[in-house]
Amino acid sequence: MADTAKSEYRGEIHSRQKELMSAWYQRLDEAARTGAPATVELMISGNCVELLEAFDAVPLYPEINALQLAIRHQSLEPILLAEELGYAADNCAYVKADIGALLKGISPAAGKLPKPSLVLCNFVGCNTYIKWFEHAAVFQGSPLYMLDVPFLRADSPSREDVTYVVRQLREVVKMLEAITGRKFDYGRFRHAVECSRRVEDAWSRIKLLAQRRPSPFDAYFDAITLMGPLYVYRASPAGVEFFDIALRELEARAARGEGVYDQEKFRVVLEGPPPYPYFRAFRDMFAKWRACPVASTYSTVGGLWEFGFRHDAEDPFEAVALHMLEHNLTNRNFLQRYAQLRRYVEDWNAHGLIIHFVKSCRLFSAGQGDMRDYFTRVLGVPTLYIESDLEDPRYFAEAQTKNRMDAFFEALEHAGAHRGLPLAVSGPAGPHANPNLKVIP
């Protein structure tokens, strides 16, 4: 029988998480029935939810809805409908699940989802977003604003890029004024940005707790549970309260020397999102070996905060622009992703790296084969590469995945990682090394 993470921790924090997410869906249902409050459909990555708080508008995240459909085993039907309409088999499965559910009137919650007052495509990194939101706006008859965020082409964005994004944010303010009939409340906007700063600080401290051994926090599976409130409530007092509570509970666990498992055996870093239709089965593959994910790139798709960035209420428009441009995973290049992963392996004392290749997501998956080679051959980091999908259940081979996971952890066990031996990372050297690779400061 597979070992399991301690249910007491999951029950305490997850119950509060469920309350918040249920309240969010209730507000969306209210908007569907009454037309108020205003709702804005936007992406998780580098979003500008702080602007919405200034107008008491509710964020509507199609990614969260698609995720919920998958984890509740309801994603295949809308995916098949989207494919019947002409969406290709290799299109993003999030897109197909969202569009199919939209056309069929399927909601992952008990209520209904509203027609968005505004479809706001905060294009960050993935060009699939553009067509996804164009289609969503047409199918729902909602106005569309394309917020163009330049890709991060250097270590930091140029002043021109920041000014360009800020100018667009001010245009969004004018649209929200027209849609909601409310005048922009700059003071409330600053307060929302300050709430984001406090949430980001607590969230980062939670993630840094995973540097301890044993780790009191699963930075992949349990991080995903906390990511819902992080994105929906980041700019609100409710978000601040939730993450303060979560931090206190996890710090107390760390002080008592309690880990995710009674005995932590392996520490791993995860690259890529999980296979949501088989979320429990995938987690059990880690639990069997008492392998704790201590860091993950997927937990940074909405914001990369554990390395220092915080929203600043002194210049809120620029803070939101910087978050969109630089401080989220999806707008960064591959060398920066390599550096992020390497720092996780080193600073979180991981025994290995697991890369989950998602068949329908080019943004995450393109180049992961080279990533595996770099970490395995150049840095000497034990690396496992597995393939499935984050949304489409047809691409998950449970037995094959389990066999590969077992073989990986058996190899780590044979190498002595289970005895707590440190992993030596050799650093960029050899024919595959890239001299431009920089470790995140």
C-alpha positions as CSV (number, residue, x, y, z in Angstrom):
1,M,0.0,0.0,0.0
2,A,1.4,3.4,-1.0
3,D,2.4,5.8,1.8
4,T,0.3,9.0,1.8
5,A,0.9,12.6,2.7
6,K,-0.4,13.5,6.1
7,S,-4.1,14.1,5.9
8,E,-4.2,16.5,8.9
9,Y,-2.2,19.1,6.9
10,R,-4.3,18.6,3.8
11,G,-7.5,18.8,5.7
12,E,-6.8,22.0,7.6
13,I,-5.6,24.2,4.7
14,H,-7.6,22.5,1.9
15,S,-10.9,23.1,3.7
16,R,-10.2,26.8,3.7
17,Q,-9.1,26.7,0.1
18,K,-12.4,25.0,-0.8
19,E,-14.4,27.7,1.0
20,L,-12.7,30.4,-1.0
21,M,-13.0,28.7,-4.3
22,S,-16.7,27.9,-3.7
23,A,-17.3,31.6,-2.9
24,W,-15.6,32.5,-6.2
25,Y,-17.8,30.2,-8.2
26,Q,-20.8,31.6,-6.3
27,R,-19.9,35.1,-7.4
28,L,-19.6,33.9,-10.9
29,D,-23.0,32.2,-10.7
30,E,-24.5,35.4,-9.3
31,A,-23.0,37.3,-12.3
32,A,-24.5,34.8,-14.7
33,R,-27.9,35.2,-13.2
34,T,-28.0,39.0,-12.5
35,G,-25.3,40.5,-14.7
36,A,-23.5,41.8,-11.7
37,P,-20.7,42.0,-10.6
38,A,-18.7,42.6,-13.8
39,T,-16.5,39.7,-14.8
40,V,-13.3,39.8,-16.7
41,E,-11.9,36.7,-18.5
42,L,-8.1,36.6,-18.3
43,M,-5.1,34.3,-18.2
44,I,-3.2,33.1,-15.1
45,S,0.2,34.0,-16.4
46,G,1.4,37.4,-15.4
47,N,-2.2,38.7,-14.9
48,C,-3.3,42.2,-13.8
49,V,-6.0,41.1,-11.3
50,E,-5.1,44.2,-9.2
51,L,-6.8,46.4,-11.7
52,L,-10.0,44.3,-11.4
53,E,-10.1,44.8,-7.6
54,A,-10.2,48.5,-8.2
55,F,-13.5,48.0,-9.9
56,D,-14.8,45.2,-7.8
57,A,-14.8,43.0,-10.9
58,V,-14.4,39.3,-10.6
59,P,-11.7,37.4,-12.5
60,L,-12.8,34.5,-14.7
61,Y,-9.9,32.1,-15.4
62,P,-10.7,29.5,-18.2
63,E,-7.5,27.6,-17.2
64,I,-8.9,27.0,-13.7
65,N,-12.2,25.9,-15.2
66,A,-10.5,23.5,-17.6
67,L,-8.3,22.2,-14.7
68,Q,-11.4,21.5,-12.6
69,L,-13.1,19.7,-15.5
70,A,-10.0,17.4,-15.9
71,I,-9.6,16.7,-12.2
72,R,-13.3,15.8,-12.0
73,H,-13.0,13.5,-15.0
74,Q,-15.3,15.7,-17.1
75,S,-12.8,17.0,-19.7
76,L,-13.0,14.4,-22.5
77,E,-16.6,15.2,-23.7
78,P,-15.9,18.9,-24.3
79,I,-12.5,18.1,-25.9
80,L,-14.2,15.7,-28.3
81,L,-16.8,18.3,-29.2
82,A,-14.0,20.9,-29.9
83,E,-12.3,18.4,-32.2
84,E,-15.6,17.7,-34.0
85,L,-15.7,21.5,-34.7
86,G,-12.2,21.4,-36.2
87,Y,-9.8,22.0,-33.4
88,A,-6.7,19.8,-34.2
89,A,-5.7,16.8,-32.0
90,D,-2.5,18.7,-31.1
91,N,-4.2,21.9,-30.1
92,C,-3.9,22.9,-26.5
93,A,-6.2,20.6,-24.5
94,Y,-7.0,23.5,-22.1
95,V,-8.4,25.4,-25.1
96,K,-10.5,22.5,-26.4
97,A,-11.9,21.7,-22.9
98,D,-12.7,25.3,-22.3
99,I,-14.3,26.0,-25.7
100,G,-16.2,22.6,-25.7
101,A,-17.5,23.2,-22.2
102,L,-18.5,26.8,-23.2
103,L,-20.5,25.6,-26.1
104,K,-22.1,22.8,-24.2
105,G,-22.9,25.0,-21.2
106,I,-20.8,22.8,-18.8
107,S,-19.5,24.4,-15.6
108,P,-17.1,22.6,-13.2
109,A,-19.2,24.0,-10.3
110,A,-22.8,23.7,-9.4
111,G,-23.8,27.1,-10.8
112,K,-23.4,28.7,-14.2
113,L,-20.5,30.7,-15.7
114,P,-21.3,34.2,-16.8
115,K,-20.8,35.9,-20.2
116,P,-17.6,38.0,-19.5
117,S,-18.0,41.7,-19.4
118,L,-14.6,41.8,-21.0
119,V,-12.3,39.2,-22.5
120,L,-8.8,40.4,-21.6
121,C,-6.0,38.5,-23.3
122,N,-2.9,39.3,-21.3
123,F,-0.7,37.7,-23.8
124,V,2.3,36.4,-22.0
125,G,4.7,34.0,-23.7
126,C,2.3,31.7,-25.5
127,N,0.7,32.6,-28.8
128,T,-2.0,30.1,-28.3
129,Y,-3.6,32.5,-25.9
130,I,-4.3,34.9,-28.7
131,K,-6.5,32.6,-30.8
132,W,-8.0,31.1,-27.6
133,F,-9.3,34.4,-26.4
134,E,-10.3,35.6,-29.9
135,H,-12.5,32.5,-30.1
136,A,-13.8,32.9,-26.6
137,A,-14.8,36.5,-27.3
138,V,-16.6,35.6,-30.5
139,F,-18.5,32.6,-29.0
140,Q,-19.6,34.6,-26.0
141,G,-20.3,37.9,-27.8
142,S,-18.0,39.8,-25.4
143,P,-15.6,42.7,-26.1
144,L,-11.9,41.7,-26.5
145,Y,-8.8,43.6,-25.5
146,M,-5.5,42.2,-26.5
147,L,-2.9,43.3,-23.9
148,D,0.4,42.8,-25.7
149,V,3.3,41.9,-23.3
150,P,6.7,41.8,-25.1
151,F,8.7,38.6,-24.5
152,L,11.6,39.0,-22.1
153,R,14.5,39.2,-24.5
154,A,17.3,40.0,-21.9
155,D,17.9,39.6,-18.2
156,S,15.4,42.4,-17.5
157,P,12.9,44.4,-19.6
158,S,13.8,47.7,-21.2
159,R,12.3,51.0,-20.0
160,E,10.4,51.2,-23.4
161,D,8.8,47.8,-22.8
162,V,7.6,48.8,-19.3
163,T,6.2,52.1,-20.7
164,Y,4.5,50.2,-23.5
165,V,2.7,47.8,-21.1
166,V,1.8,50.6,-18.6
167,R,0.2,52.5,-21.5
168,Q,-2.0,49.5,-22.3
169,L,-3.0,49.0,-18.6
170,R,-4.3,52.6,-18.6
171,E,-6.3,51.8,-21.7
172,V,-7.8,48.8,-19.8
173,V,-8.7,51.1,-17.0
174,K,-10.8,53.2,-19.4
175,M,-12.5,50.1,-20.7
176,L,-13.4,49.0,-17.2
177,E,-14.7,52.4,-16.4
178,A,-17.0,52.2,-19.4
179,I,-18.1,48.6,-18.7
180,T,-18.7,48.9,-15.0
181,G,-19.9,52.5,-14.9
182,R,-17.5,53.1,-12.0
183,K,-14.7,55.7,-11.9
184,F,-11.2,54.3,-11.4
185,D,-10.4,54.2,-7.7
186,Y,-6.6,54.7,-7.5
187,G,-6.5,54.3,-3.8
188,R,-8.3,50.9,-4.0
189,F,-5.9,49.9,-6.8
190,R,-2.9,50.7,-4.6
191,H,-4.5,48.7,-1.7
192,A,-4.9,45.8,-4.1
193,V,-1.3,46.0,-5.1
194,E,-0.3,46.1,-1.4
195,C,-2.4,43.0,-0.8
196,S,-0.6,41.2,-3.6
197,R,2.8,42.1,-2.0
198,R,1.7,40.6,1.3
199,V,0.3,37.4,-0.4
200,E,3.5,37.1,-2.4
201,D,5.6,37.4,0.7
202,A,3.7,34.7,2.6
203,W,3.6,32.4,-0.5
204,S,7.4,32.8,-1.0
205,R,8.1,32.0,2.7
206,I,5.9,28.9,2.3
207,K,7.8,27.7,-0.7
208,L,11.2,28.4,1.0
209,L,10.1,26.1,3.9
210,A,10.6,23.2,1.4
211,Q,14.4,23.8,1.7
212,R,14.2,22.2,5.1
213,R,14.6,18.4,5.5
214,P,12.1,17.0,6.0
215,S,10.0,19.5,4.0
216,P,6.7,20.4,5.6
217,F,5.3,21.4,2.2
218,D,4.8,19.6,-1.1
219,A,5.8,22.3,-3.6
220,Y,4.0,20.5,-6.5
221,F,0.8,18.7,-5.5
222,D,-0.1,20.8,-2.5
223,A,1.2,24.0,-4.2
224,I,-1.4,23.4,-6.9
225,T,-4.1,23.4,-4.3
226,L,-2.9,26.8,-3.0
227,M,-2.6,28.2,-6.4
228,G,-6.4,28.7,-6.8
229,P,-6.6,31.2,-4.0
230,L,-3.3,32.7,-5.1
231,Y,-4.7,33.7,-8.5
232,V,-8.3,34.5,-7.6
233,Y,-7.6,36.3,-4.3
234,R,-4.1,37.5,-4.6
235,A,-5.1,41.2,-4.6
236,S,-7.6,41.0,-1.8
237,P,-7.7,40.9,2.0
238,A,-9.2,37.4,1.8
239,G,-6.0,36.3,0.0
240,V,-3.8,37.9,2.7
241,E,-5.8,36.2,5.5
242,F,-5.7,32.8,3.8
243,F,-1.9,32.8,3.1
244,D,-1.1,34.1,6.6
245,I,-3.0,31.2,8.0
246,A,-1.3,28.7,5.7
247,L,2.1,30.1,6.5
248,R,1.5,29.9,10.3
249,E,0.4,26.3,10.0
250,L,3.3,25.2,7.9
251,E,5.8,27.1,10.0
252,A,4.4,25.3,13.0
253,R,4.9,22.0,11.2
254,A,8.4,22.9,10.3
255,A,9.2,23.8,13.9
256,R,8.0,20.4,15.1
257,G,10.2,18.7,12.5
258,E,7.2,17.3,10.6
259,G,7.4,16.5,7.0
260,V,5.0,15.7,4.2
261,Y,5.7,12.0,5.0
262,D,6.6,10.3,8.3
263,Q,9.9,9.6,6.6
264,E,11.1,11.7,3.7
265,K,13.1,9.5,1.4
266,F,13.7,11.5,-1.8
267,R,13.6,15.2,-2.7
268,V,12.7,16.0,-6.3
269,V,12.2,19.1,-8.5
270,L,9.3,19.0,-11.0
271,E,9.1,20.7,-14.5
272,G,5.8,21.0,-16.2
273,P,2.1,20.7,-15.0
274,P,0.6,17.4,-13.8
275,P,-1.8,15.1,-15.6
276,Y,-4.9,16.4,-14.0
277,P,-7.3,13.6,-15.1
278,Y,-5.0,11.2,-13.2
279,F,-3.9,13.6,-10.5
280,R,-4.4,11.2,-7.6
281,A,-2.7,8.3,-9.4
282,F,0.2,10.5,-10.3
283,R,0.6,11.7,-6.7
284,D,0.5,8.1,-5.4
285,M,3.5,7.3,-7.6
286,F,5.5,9.8,-5.5
287,A,3.9,8.7,-2.2
288,K,4.9,5.1,-2.8
289,W,8.6,6.2,-2.6
290,R,8.0,8.9,0.0
291,A,9.4,11.3,-2.6
292,C,8.6,14.9,-1.8
293,P,8.5,17.6,-4.6
294,V,10.4,20.4,-3.0
295,A,10.2,22.8,-5.9
296,S,8.4,23.1,-9.2
297,T,8.3,25.4,-12.2
298,Y,4.6,25.0,-12.6
299,S,3.9,26.8,-9.3
300,T,5.5,29.9,-10.9
301,V,3.3,30.2,-14.0
302,G,1.3,33.0,-12.3
303,G,4.3,34.7,-10.7
304,L,8.0,34.1,-9.9
305,W,8.2,35.5,-6.4
306,E,10.4,33.3,-4.3
307,F,13.5,35.0,-5.8
308,G,12.6,38.4,-4.5
309,F,10.0,40.3,-6.7
310,R,7.1,41.9,-5.0
311,H,4.4,44.2,-6.2
312,D,5.1,47.8,-5.0
313,A,2.2,50.1,-4.1
314,E,4.4,53.2,-4.5
315,D,4.2,52.7,-8.3
316,P,1.4,50.2,-8.9
317,F,1.1,50.5,-12.7
318,E,4.8,49.8,-13.1
319,A,4.7,47.0,-10.6
320,V,1.9,45.2,-12.5
321,A,3.8,45.7,-15.8
322,L,7.0,44.3,-14.3
323,H,5.2,41.3,-13.1
324,M,3.7,40.6,-16.5
325,L,7.0,41.2,-18.3
326,E,9.6,39.6,-16.2
327,H,8.4,37.9,-13.0
328,N,6.4,34.9,-14.3
329,L,7.6,31.7,-15.8
330,T,5.9,31.8,-19.2
331,N,7.4,35.0,-20.4
332,R,11.0,33.9,-19.8
333,N,13.4,32.1,-22.2
334,F,14.7,28.6,-21.9
335,L,18.1,29.6,-20.5
336,Q,16.3,31.4,-17.7
337,R,14.2,28.3,-17.1
338,Y,17.3,26.2,-17.0
339,A,18.8,28.6,-14.4
340,Q,15.6,28.5,-12.4
341,L,15.6,24.7,-12.3
342,R,19.3,24.5,-11.5
343,R,18.8,26.9,-8.5
344,Y,16.0,24.7,-7.3
345,V,18.1,21.6,-7.5
346,E,21.0,23.3,-5.6
347,D,19.3,25.4,-3.0
348,W,16.5,23.0,-2.3
349,N,18.9,20.1,-2.0
350,A,17.1,17.9,-4.5
351,H,18.1,14.4,-5.5
352,G,16.8,14.6,-9.0
353,L,14.6,16.3,-11.6
354,I,11.4,15.0,-13.2
355,I,10.2,16.5,-16.5
356,H,6.6,16.0,-17.4
357,F,6.2,16.6,-21.2
358,V,2.7,17.7,-22.0
359,K,1.7,16.6,-25.5
360,S,-0.7,19.5,-26.2
361,C,1.3,22.4,-24.6
362,R,4.1,23.7,-26.8
363,L,4.9,26.5,-24.4
364,F,6.0,24.1,-21.6
365,S,7.2,21.2,-23.7
366,A,9.2,22.6,-26.6
367,G,12.8,22.1,-25.8
368,Q,12.4,19.8,-22.8
369,G,14.4,17.1,-24.6
370,D,17.3,19.4,-24.7
371,M,16.6,20.4,-21.1
372,R,16.9,16.7,-20.0
373,D,20.2,16.3,-21.9
374,Y,21.6,19.4,-20.3
375,F,20.7,18.4,-16.7
376,T,21.7,14.8,-17.2
377,R,24.9,15.1,-19.3
378,V,26.3,18.5,-18.3
379,L,25.2,18.9,-14.7
380,G,25.0,15.3,-13.8
381,V,21.5,15.6,-12.3
382,P,19.5,12.4,-12.3
383,T,16.5,13.3,-14.6
384,L,13.4,11.4,-15.6
385,Y,11.4,12.4,-18.7
386,I,7.8,11.2,-19.0
387,E,5.0,12.1,-21.4
388,S,1.2,12.5,-21.1
389,D,-1.2,15.5,-21.0
390,L,-2.5,18.0,-18.5
391,E,-6.1,17.8,-19.7
392,D,-6.7,15.0,-22.2
393,P,-7.1,11.6,-20.4
394,R,-6.4,9.7,-23.7
395,Y,-2.7,10.4,-23.4
396,F,-2.0,9.0,-20.0
397,A,-0.5,5.4,-19.8
398,E,-0.7,4.7,-16.1
399,A,1.2,1.4,-16.1
400,Q,4.0,2.7,-18.3
401,T,4.3,5.9,-16.3
402,K,4.4,3.9,-13.0
403,N,7.1,1.6,-14.3
404,R,9.3,4.6,-15.4
405,M,8.8,6.3,-12.0
406,D,9.6,3.1,-10.1
407,A,12.8,2.6,-12.2
408,F,13.9,6.2,-11.5
409,F,13.5,6.0,-7.8
410,E,15.1,2.6,-7.7
411,A,18.1,4.1,-9.4
412,L,18.2,6.9,-6.9
413,E,18.0,4.4,-4.1
414,H,20.8,2.3,-5.5
415,A,22.9,5.5,-5.8
416,G,22.4,6.2,-2.1
417,A,20.2,9.3,-2.4
418,H,17.8,7.8,0.2
419,R,20.6,8.1,2.8
420,G,20.6,11.8,2.4
421,L,23.8,12.0,0.3
422,P,24.1,15.5,-1.3
423,L,23.7,15.8,-5.0
424,A,26.8,17.4,-6.6
425,V,26.0,19.7,-9.5
426,S,29.0,20.0,-11.7
427,G,28.1,23.4,-13.2
428,P,28.2,24.4,-16.8
429,A,31.0,22.5,-18.5
430,G,31.7,20.3,-21.4
431,P,30.5,20.5,-25.1
432,H,26.8,21.0,-24.2
433,A,27.4,23.9,-21.9
434,N,26.0,27.3,-22.7
435,P,28.2,30.2,-21.4
436,N,25.2,32.5,-21.3
437,L,23.4,30.4,-18.7
438,K,23.1,32.4,-15.5
439,V,21.8,31.2,-12.2
440,I,19.0,33.4,-10.9
441,P,20.5,35.8,-8.3
